[in-house]
């Protein structure tokens, strides 16, 4: 072996190629989400102007309902992401390969097999479980906060 060369044996890397259609779909989805967010922000600001003009009791009730909806949606999205990650980790575990077969990727991805794939599966499932626990904790905290606040506000 010549000086300056890599001491590790060179093994060919297996790549899972990027899916151009999936990449376009991801970019389009991000653009649409930004537009939806901008429209939602405009609608929310318009709604807040109406709430500011309402009597105090009605405004408090509307704000509590809006907060409950926002927290409920946040909990649902966290839980959905946690379940998705848990299931993805399970697919990696079953296939003993990351990314699992037939999973579309945004960029060329080195395929991991064996112990490396199992480690990746544990990380993915651990993240999914943590998000599910956070979702439940947020739901409990929100429930207690809203119950306390609603008791004083109404």
Backbone as CSV, one residue per row, in Angstrom:
resi,resn,N_x,N_y,N_z,CA_x,CA_y,CA_z,C_x,C_y,C_z
1,UNK,0.859,-1.186,0.000,0.000,0.000,0.000,0.896,1.237,0.000
2,UNK,0.617,2.188,-0.841,1.439,3.373,-0.970,1.114,4.365,0.137
3,UNK,2.106,5.167,0.549,1.839,6.185,1.565,0.793,7.176,1.050
4,UNK,-0.062,7.618,1.975,-1.066,8.610,1.624,-2.368,8.013,1.110
5,UNK,-2.403,6.685,0.933,-3.648,6.073,0.480,-4.483,5.697,1.692
6,UNK,-5.740,5.517,1.459,-6.667,5.148,2.529,-6.344,3.734,2.986
7,UNK,-6.158,3.535,4.293,-5.790,2.236,4.838,-6.964,1.248,4.803
8,UNK,-8.206,1.750,4.801,-9.362,0.846,4.774,-9.491,0.231,3.395
9,UNK,-10.013,-0.955,3.371,-10.267,-1.598,2.084,-11.386,-0.859,1.379
10,UNK,-11.213,-0.662,0.125,-12.216,0.047,-0.653,-13.302,-0.940,-1.070
11,UNK,-14.515,-0.712,-0.583,-15.645,-1.541,-0.979,-16.586,-0.663,-1.780
12,UNK,-17.159,-1.225,-2.809,-18.078,-0.403,-3.610,-19.304,-0.025,-2.784
13,UNK,-19.677,1.261,-2.845,-20.856,1.733,-2.126,-22.082,1.509,-2.997
14,UNK,-23.122,0.984,-2.378,-24.382,0.837,-3.081,-25.187,2.104,-2.840
15,UNK,-25.706,2.696,-3.898,-26.495,3.923,-3.790,-27.934,3.654,-4.200
16,UNK,-28.824,4.273,-3.475,-30.220,4.303,-3.925,-30.394,5.657,-4.597
17,UNK,-30.703,5.619,-5.858,-30.757,6.833,-6.653,-31.964,7.697,-6.285
18,UNK,-31.777,9.013,-6.419,-32.846,9.971,-6.156,-33.955,9.807,-7.192
19,UNK,-35.163,10.076,-6.753,-36.316,10.019,-7.639,-36.650,11.449,-8.055
20,UNK,-36.407,11.825,-9.320,-36.643,13.212,-9.745,-38.103,13.633,-9.592
21,UNK,-39.030,12.717,-9.839,-40.448,13.055,-9.677,-40.762,13.336,-8.217
22,UNK,-40.181,12.574,-7.304,-40.399,12.784,-5.872,-39.791,14.114,-5.433
23,UNK,-38.641,14.460,-6.001,-38.006,15.742,-5.678,-38.889,16.907,-6.118
24,UNK,-39.435,16.814,-7.358,-40.343,17.865,-7.830,-41.578,17.941,-6.937
25,UNK,-42.105,16.783,-6.532,-43.263,16.753,-5.649,-42.938,17.427,-4.309
26,UNK,-41.755,17.167,-3.769,-41.357,17.760,-2.487,-41.220,19.275,-2.605
27,UNK,-40.619,19.755,-3.682,-40.462,21.202,-3.877,-41.827,21.857,-4.051
28,UNK,-42.679,21.256,-4.859,-44.023,21.795,-5.066,-44.812,21.804,-3.755
29,UNK,-44.665,20.743,-2.965,-45.355,20.680,-1.673,-44.892,21.802,-0.752
30,UNK,-43.596,22.063,-0.727,-43.070,23.145,0.120,-43.604,24.499,-0.334
31,UNK,-43.633,24.732,-1.630,-44.153,25.999,-2.152,-45.630,26.147,-1.777
32,UNK,-46.404,25.087,-1.948,-47.826,25.139,-1.604,-48.037,25.343,-0.104
33,UNK,-47.191,24.736,0.722,-47.299,24.938,2.170,-46.982,26.380,2.555
34,UNK,-45.990,26.974,1.911,-45.664,28.375,2.195,-46.838,29.274,1.792
35,UNK,-47.425,29.010,0.635,-48.592,29.791,0.202,-49.766,29.610,1.159
36,UNK,-50.020,28.372,1.561,-51.113,28.109,2.504,-50.850,28.813,3.841
37,UNK,-49.587,28.812,4.275,-49.237,29.503,5.514,-49.447,31.004,5.410
38,UNK,-49.088,31.579,4.266,-49.283,33.020,4.068,-50.766,33.373,4.075
39,UNK,-51.573,32.548,3.417,-53.020,32.786,3.400,-53.600,32.613,4.801
40,UNK,-53.133,31.596,5.520,-53.615,31.370,6.884,-53.230,32.535,7.798
41,UNK,-52.025,33.061,7.629,-51.594,34.204,8.437,-52.465,35.419,8.155
42,UNK,-52.749,35.678,6.884,-53.623,36.790,6.518,-55.019,36.593,7.118
43,UNK,-55.568,35.379,7.014,-56.903,35.096,7.567,-56.893,35.237,9.091
44,UNK,-55.809,34.790,9.728,-55.717,34.886,11.181,-55.672,36.343,11.629
45,UNK,-54.917,37.153,10.926,-54.849,38.576,11.278,-56.206,39.247,11.094
46,UNK,-56.916,38.899,10.041,-58.265,39.435,9.835,-59.201,38.981,10.948
47,UNK,-59.078,37.710,11.347,-59.910,37.172,12.418,-59.607,37.885,13.743
48,UNK,-58.323,38.152,14.009,-57.944,38.833,15.248,-58.528,40.239,15.319
49,UNK,-58.606,40.922,14.190,-59.211,42.256,14.176,-60.669,42.147,14.613
50,UNK,-61.377,41.139,14.129,-62.767,40.922,14.527,-62.889,40.571,15.998
51,UNK,-61.963,39.763,16.512,-61.984,39.396,17.932,-61.723,40.617,18.797
52,UNK,-60.831,41.494,18.360,-60.512,42.694,19.135,-61.722,43.608,19.267
53,UNK,-62.620,43.557,18.309,-63.814,44.407,18.350,-64.963,43.770,19.124
54,UNK,-64.852,42.496,19.435,-65.928,41.773,20.129,-65.909,42.122,21.620
55,UNK,-67.040,41.907,22.312,-67.053,42.091,23.767,-66.038,41.153,24.433
56,UNK,-65.556,41.538,25.606,-64.471,40.807,26.282,-64.796,39.329,26.491
57,UNK,-65.973,38.991,26.972,-66.324,37.596,27.249,-66.338,36.772,25.959
58,UNK,-66.899,37.345,24.894,-66.948,36.630,23.617,-65.541,36.478,23.040
59,UNK,-64.708,37.504,23.180,-63.333,37.446,22.674,-62.536,36.380,23.416
60,UNK,-62.696,36.312,24.743,-61.976,35.298,25.510,-62.391,33.898,25.081
61,UNK,-63.679,33.700,24.895,-64.179,32.389,24.482,-63.618,32.014,23.106
62,UNK,-63.634,32.954,22.166,-63.101,32.677,20.821,-61.603,32.382,20.860
63,UNK,-60.864,33.138,21.672,-59.426,32.896,21.781,-59.135,31.535,22.403
64,UNK,-59.919,31.129,23.400,-59.741,29.806,24.001,-60.022,28.701,22.991
65,UNK,-61.064,28.868,22.210,-61.399,27.869,21.192,-60.279,27.790,20.157
66,UNK,-59.776,28.942,19.727,-58.688,28.963,18.739,-57.431,28.310,19.308
67,UNK,-57.112,28.594,20.577,-55.942,27.989,21.210,-56.117,26.480,21.325
68,UNK,-57.303,26.037,21.693,-57.567,24.600,21.799,-57.417,23.927,20.438
69,UNK,-57.918,24.551,19.386,-57.791,23.981,18.035,-56.329,23.923,17.606
70,UNK,-55.588,24.978,17.884,-54.175,25.021,17.522,-53.389,23.941,18.260
71,UNK,-53.624,23.821,19.563,-52.908,22.809,20.339,-53.329,21.405,19.927
72,UNK,-54.609,21.211,19.647,-55.071,19.898,19.190,-54.437,19.506,17.867
73,UNK,-54.375,20.452,16.937,-53.748,20.182,15.642,-52.254,19.900,15.806
74,UNK,-51.592,20.634,16.690,-50.160,20.405,16.940,-49.929,19.009,17.514
75,UNK,-50.759,18.614,18.470,-50.636,17.273,19.055,-50.870,16.195,18.001
76,UNK,-51.873,16.387,17.168,-52.186,15.395,16.136,-51.030,15.270,15.136
77,UNK,-50.438,16.405,14.737,-49.330,16.355,13.777,-48.088,15.718,14.393
78,UNK,-47.791,16.040,15.657,-46.654,15.402,16.328,-46.856,13.897,16.427
79,UNK,-48.056,13.489,16.796,-48.353,12.063,16.917,-48.263,11.383,15.554
80,UNK,-48.794,12.011,14.513,-48.731,11.425,13.172,-47.279,11.275,12.708
81,UNK,-46.452,12.285,12.963,-45.042,12.187,12.596,-44.353,11.086,13.390
82,UNK,-44.674,10.986,14.683,-44.099,9.933,15.513,-44.473,8.543,15.009
83,UNK,-45.730,8.347,14.635,-46.175,7.046,14.105,-45.483,6.756,12.776
84,UNK,-45.383,7.773,11.909,-44.702,7.591,10.625,-43.250,7.158,10.844
85,UNK,-42.543,7.830,11.756,-41.150,7.473,12.005,-41.033,6.080,12.608
86,UNK,-41.940,5.723,13.518,-41.911,4.393,14.121,-42.075,3.321,13.038
87,UNK,-43.046,3.542,12.145,-43.299,2.572,11.080,-42.130,2.515,10.092
88,UNK,-41.521,3.667,9.795,-40.359,3.677,8.908,-39.203,2.902,9.536
89,UNK,-38.980,3.105,10.828,-37.938,2.351,11.525,-38.220,0.855,11.510
90,UNK,-39.493,0.488,11.627,-39.861,-0.934,11.574,-39.586,-1.501,10.179
91,UNK,-39.847,-0.723,9.135,-39.545,-1.175,7.769,-38.043,-1.386,7.591
92,UNK,-37.250,-0.468,8.143,-35.795,-0.596,8.057,-35.350,-1.852,8.791
93,UNK,-35.910,-2.104,9.961,-35.566,-3.287,10.756,-35.889,-4.583,10.003
94,UNK,-37.101,-4.623,9.406,-37.503,-5.835,8.679,-36.608,-6.086,7.467
95,UNK,-36.278,-5.015,6.752,-35.483,-5.159,5.533,-33.993,-5.279,5.826
96,UNK,-33.581,-4.900,7.050,-32.172,-4.845,7.436,-31.407,-4.007,6.406
97,UNK,-32.060,-2.932,6.010,-31.483,-2.037,5.007,-32.086,-0.650,5.184
98,UNK,-31.204,0.383,5.112,-31.680,1.764,5.099,-31.095,2.461,3.883
99,UNK,-31.892,3.124,3.083,-33.347,3.193,3.113,-33.959,1.848,2.699
100,UNK,-35.160,1.574,3.228,-35.778,0.288,2.886,-36.089,0.216,1.386
101,UNK,-36.212,-0.989,0.854,-36.522,-1.131,-0.572,-37.802,-0.376,-0.927
102,UNK,-37.817,0.203,-2.088,-38.960,0.932,-2.645,-39.221,2.269,-1.962
103,UNK,-38.384,2.686,-1.032,-38.547,4.016,-0.436,-37.952,5.035,-1.392
104,UNK,-38.729,6.043,-1.730,-38.229,7.083,-2.619,-37.382,8.054,-1.807
105,UNK,-36.294,8.513,-2.384,-35.384,9.436,-1.694,-35.210,10.695,-2.534
106,UNK,-34.926,11.809,-1.852,-34.763,13.095,-2.529,-33.395,13.236,-3.183
107,UNK,-32.395,12.579,-2.621,-31.048,12.657,-3.191,-30.425,11.272,-3.136
108,UNK,-29.384,11.068,-3.897,-28.709,9.781,-3.888,-28.287,9.460,-2.460
109,UNK,-28.634,8.266,-2.004,-28.421,7.890,-0.610,-27.634,6.587,-0.551
110,UNK,-26.600,6.577,0.270,-25.833,5.362,0.480,-26.689,4.353,1.235
111,UNK,-26.728,3.139,0.743,-27.526,2.085,1.373,-26.722,1.497,2.522
112,UNK,-27.354,1.475,3.695,-26.749,0.851,4.871,-27.385,-0.513,5.078
113,UNK,-26.582,-1.493,5.447,-27.097,-2.838,5.690,-26.573,-3.343,7.023
114,UNK,-27.234,-4.373,7.554,-26.764,-5.045,8.762,-26.873,-4.171,9.997
115,UNK,-25.776,-4.165,10.790,-25.769,-3.433,12.059,-25.986,-1.932,11.865
116,UNK,-25.425,-1.386,10.812,-25.603,0.054,10.559,-27.077,0.372,10.303
117,UNK,-27.766,-0.501,9.577,-29.196,-0.297,9.325,-29.995,-0.442,10.618
118,UNK,-29.614,-1.402,11.459,-30.308,-1.569,12.740,-30.106,-0.359,13.650
119,UNK,-28.898,0.191,13.654,-28.664,1.405,14.449,-29.540,2.546,13.939
120,UNK,-29.610,2.700,12.616,-30.437,3.756,12.029,-31.912,3.526,12.381
121,UNK,-32.357,2.279,12.353,-33.753,1.952,12.701,-34.037,2.326,14.155
122,UNK,-33.093,2.039,15.055,-33.284,2.402,16.471,-33.393,3.913,16.641
123,UNK,-32.560,4.658,15.921,-32.609,6.123,15.999,-33.950,6.634,15.478
124,UNK,-34.387,6.107,14.351,-35.648,6.547,13.760,-36.817,6.202,14.689
125,UNK,-36.843,4.969,15.207,-37.940,4.581,16.094,-37.866,5.323,17.424
126,UNK,-36.669,5.580,17.912,-36.536,6.352,19.150,-37.055,7.771,18.982
127,UNK,-36.757,8.374,17.843,-37.273,9.712,17.558,-38.791,9.686,17.454
128,UNK,-39.332,8.663,16.793,-40.780,8.529,16.682,-41.446,8.364,18.034
129,UNK,-40.858,7.540,18.893,-41.415,7.343,20.234,-41.334,8.636,21.051
130,UNK,-40.224,9.352,20.938,-40.083,10.614,21.669,-41.122,11.632,21.209
131,UNK,-41.374,11.701,19.908,-42.388,12.628,19.408,-43.787,12.238,19.887
132,UNK,-44.078,10.945,19.942,-45.383,10.496,20.439,-45.540,10.860,21.911
133,UNK,-44.490,10.671,22.706,-44.533,11.039,24.129,-44.693,12.553,24.274
134,UNK,-43.969,13.318,23.470,-44.110,14.786,23.504,-45.525,15.208,23.134
135,UNK,-46.108,14.525,22.174,-47.478,14.829,21.769,-48.440,14.613,22.937
136,UNK,-48.284,13.497,23.624,-49.155,13.211,24.767,-48.914,14.221,25.897
137,UNK,-47.653,14.550,26.158,-47.344,15.520,27.212,-47.924,16.894,26.863
138,UNK,-47.823,17.294,25.610,-48.404,18.568,25.180,-49.917,18.545,25.324
139,UNK,-50.524,17.431,24.993,-51.975,17.305,25.124,-52.407,17.435,26.584
140,UNK,-51.694,16.778,27.481,-52.025,16.858,28.915,-51.807,18.273,29.439
141,UNK,-50.670,18.874,29.085,-50.386,20.242,29.537,-51.415,21.220,28.979
142,UNK,-51.773,21.050,27.713,-52.762,21.938,27.098,-54.118,21.772,27.766
143,UNK,-54.489,20.532,28.047,-55.770,20.263,28.709,-55.823,20.969,30.071
144,UNK,-54.752,20.819,30.850,-54.721,21.452,32.172,-54.716,22.976,32.062
145,UNK,-53.937,23.499,31.132,-53.885,24.952,30.940,-55.233,25.498,30.520
146,UNK,-55.836,24.860,29.538,-57.142,25.352,29.053,-58.220,25.228,30.119
147,UNK,-58.192,24.142,30.888,-59.176,23.984,31.967,-58.999,25.072,33.015
148,UNK,-57.761,25.359,33.374,-57.472,26.409,34.363,-57.855,27.768,33.818
149,UNK,-57.447,28.063,32.592,-57.715,29.360,31.997,-59.212,29.558,31.737
150,UNK,-59.876,28.500,31.262,-61.314,28.599,30.969,-62.103,28.828,32.250
151,UNK,-61.654,28.254,33.345,-62.328,28.446,34.616,-62.270,29.892,35.088
152,UNK,-61.192,30.599,34.771,-61.051,31.998,35.179,-61.600,32.962,34.137
153,UNK,-61.589,32.520,32.874,-61.939,33.444,31.808,-63.436,33.515,31.568
154,UNK,-64.149,32.419,31.821,-65.567,32.398,31.481,-66.451,32.624,32.671
